[in-house]
Amino acid sequence: MVKVTYIEAIGAEHVVDIRAGFSVMEGAVQNDIPGILADCGGSCACATCRVYVDETWRERTGMPSDMEKSMLDCQDDSDSSVRLACQIRITEALDGLIVRMPQSQL
């Protein structure tokens, strides 16, 4: 199990254990984390699972695909730290990952 910390826009923290192979979005949905809406169920089609990934984790989470980039380009809060949680797969290398949710997903 891999520990991931989700931080809501209001500052509340949720630390959960997620199995390797699941996505950061699936981990949030399975643990009732507020702020991850996941309207499309993880198919990279809605951008309601946006998270901010701290710079120290960006290399380990990987680069967004072209499809993910196009979804992120449609959002007002898009910057280099924003990713879709459905596109980040949990691996042992992500143990301790911290993600933050944008204000727009309250």
Secondary structure, 3 states (H helix, E strand, C coil): CEEEEEECCCCCEEEEEECCCCEHHHHHHHCCCCCCCCCCCCCCCCCCCEEEECHHHHHHHCCCCHHHHHHHHCCCCCCCCEEEHHHCECCHHHCCEEEECCHHHC
